[in-house]
């Protein structure tokens, strides 16, 4: 008899296959690292066919947490893999569609960025002797604990990452960047010269580089058209990154230009994160004005509550003073909106819930209540950094 883990994996494949068969554009998320002089910026588009609610969250230092897997969140059954506990060493600013502690992207106070994009070919390894983490919580774990891309890579084989089919983009304040992919149950890492074009979309990085080699200026003879929206996003971004010159326009504005070029009509969030000064700039399809917030403007002490801003808030400019305490009610409402949007976009997700003997309300409660199981270690020495 197949394990529940195998059944869930098979169902996810069927959901994605059904979506593709319907002729719908599935995903066009994008992430890149922009380097110019001493400026280090990460740009990211989150794309989806329907509305994506979300919160911008300020996560605090010295918060104790426990691992939980996608399987446990879906079914409500405890994990059979070893337990894992940790306390956050670093504060972070994250963009969350599944509620607090389950980010899609984020930046910590050490200047480490982690982001995700869908990769249908992803196959996570599984070792029953290792703890298992839902992929969003794994990203928060990385932001809680680490400072460098090398540390992220070293950690990636320590746990079982599970959940939706994602691959990951990591960058740090030193200018190092990497793509982490889980292919055929094995971790595949591209970094350094093997990640010379620091761009990631929804194809395997090796496949993107093979395609790039067909284009003029990158080894081939095909012209690169910025007007052709059917042209590969990766190729267009690679050219724009190469052509930037200081003084052409402000770096943040140029990064938003790249994100607009990479958009294919389904972009819900666009964000640019400065790895040097810990500032994030963001806009959405519901609120086109660019908002900004700096992690340095917030008290990292966990004796102060986590703070949030609705990512679709109709504000502009520096919004650091507009963040409010993140209550359980606010978090639950955001999670509910997210699951309602998921099921509306892909109705067959209801089948996945039923196969796990769960209802949507039960899954919402599990996601939303996770932060209530964390605690502030108020007497622990503050270990984060702001330098």
Secondary structure, DSSP 8 states (H G I E B T S, - for coil): ---HHHHHHHHHHHHHHHHHHTT------EEEEEEETTEEEEEEEEE-SS----EEEEE-SSEEEE---HHHHHH----SS---EEE--S-EEEEESS-TT-EEEEEETTS-EEEEEE-TTB-----TTS-EEEHHHHHHHHHHH--SHHHHHHHTTTSEEESS-EEEEEE-TTS-EEEEEEETTEEEEEEGGGGSS-EE-SS-HHHHHHHHTTBBTTTB-B---SS-TTS-HHHHHHHHHHH--TTSS-HHHHHHHHHHHH--S-EEEEEEEETTTTEEEEEESS--S-EEEEGGGS---TTS--EEEETT-S--EE-GGG-EE--HHHHHHHHHHHHHHHHHH-TTHHHHHHHTT--HHHHHHHHHHGGGG-EE-TTS-------
